[in-house]
Amino acid sequence: MSGGHGTISQVDSTADRHLGDLARLRRVRDRIDRDYAQPLDVEALARGVHMSAGHLSRQFRLAYGESPYSYLMTRRIERAMALLDRGDLSVTDVCFAVGCSSLGTFSTRFAELVGMPPSAYRRREAGAAAGMPSCLAKQVTRPIRNREAPDTGPHLA
């Protein structure tokens, strides 16, 4: 009978580990949501929750459907859209304000998620949402998440 108790203990241990991983993944997601404009990388995020970078990336993708980097870039692009909507900042200023260090990477990712480059979005948004309630404008201009976007070929990030 002692073998049966060991099995239950192993199941409990696996369940505890899984719940612990989910709690750590939520902390990582919350940190990305809060600190999106800071320099964040998977290694630093993983260290912060005592996981390896590989384990964090695999578990994050299983839990949220995308990599931590992709989630971070989506948060940055959402914020960039709001800043571009204001119309008082240049695309370059917005790029750096949301934590991107490369204008090229920012513009490419923006175009992938929004469907147009940030400069075109800034021009279009200048008049498109005029008179529209902000709650509706936010919903209409929300970027497409990776898993919702049509597959356009291999992605390296």
N, C-alpha and C positions, 0 to 999 in steps of 0.2 A: 503493500500500500504506500510505502514511502515514495515510490516512483511517481505515483499520481500527484502527490503534494508538490514534488519538484516541478512537474509540468504546469500546475496552476501558478506556482511561483514564477516560472519562466514567462508565462502569458502575462501575468501582472507586471513583471519587469519590462516586457516589450511594450505593453500598453502605457506604462509610466514614461518610458523613453519616448514613445510617439507623442504623448501629450506634452512632454518637455520640449520636444522639437517644435511642435506647433506654437507653443508659447514663445520660444526663441524666434521663430519665423515672424510672428506678430510684432515682436520688438524690433526686428530688422525692418519690416514694412513701415512701422510707425516712425522709426528713425529716418527712413528715406522720405516719408511724407513731411516730416518736420525739418530735416536738414538737407533737402534736395539741392540747395544752392551752395552747399559746402562740398569740398573735394571728397567724394566717397568712392571707394573701390571695394570689390567683393572681399578681398583679404582683410581690410579694416573692419568691414561689417561682420565678417565671420569671427574675427578675434573678439569683437565686442560681445558676442554671445557664446563664446567658447566652442565654436564649431570649426571644422576645416572649411576652406573656401569651396572645395569640390562638393562636400556634403551639403553645405548651405545652398549652393547653386542647384543641385539636384532636388533637394527637398522644397526649395522655394518654387521651382518650376512645377513640381507635383502639386503643391498647395495652391498656387496662384496662376498657373498656366503660362508663365513667362519667366525669364531670367531676372535676377535682381537688377542687372544693368538695364534691361529693357523697361522694367517697372520704373526705375529712376528716371530714365529718359522720357517716359510718358509723363511723369509728374513735372519734369522740367518744361516740356512742351506745353502742357496745360497752363502752367504759370506764364510761359512766354506768350501764349495767346492772349491772356488777360492783360499783360503789359503792352503788347502790340495794339490791343483794342483801345487803350488809353490814347495812343497816338503821339505821345510826347517824348518817346525814346526811339533811338535808331535801332535797327536790327542788331548791330554790333553791341550796343549798350545792353539790349535785352539778352543777347547770347551770354554775356558775362554776368549779368544780374541773376540769371537762373543757374549759374554754376558750370556752364560749359566753357571749356578753354580753347576749343577749336570752332571757329565760325563755319568752316566747311562741314564738319561733323554735325553741328547744330542745324545748319540749313538742310543737309541731306535727311536727317532724322525728322525734322519738321515737315518737310515735303512728303516723306513716307507716311507720317501719321495724319497730316491735315489735308494732303492732296494738292498742295501748292507751296512754293517757296515762301519763307517768312516775309520777304519784301512784297510779294504779291498779296499775301494775306493782309499785311498792314495797309496797303492801298485800298483793297476791297473792303476791309472792315471800317475804314474811315467813314463810309456812307451807308453801308449795308445794314447796320444795326441801329441806325438813327431812329429814334422814336419807338424802338422795340423795348418792352419791359426787360430789365436786366436778367430776371430769372429765365425768361424765354430765350434771350440771346445766348446765355450760358449753355443752355441745353442744345440749341441748334448748332453752336460752334464748337461743341465738345470734340476732341480728337478721337479718332478710331483707335481702339486698343489692338495690339498685335493679333490676337486670336480672332478678331472680327474682320480684319483687313484681308482682302483677297491675296492669295499667295502669288508673289511676283517673281519668285526665283530664290536662289540660295542667299542667305544672309549670314554675314560673318560675326555680327555682334551677339 
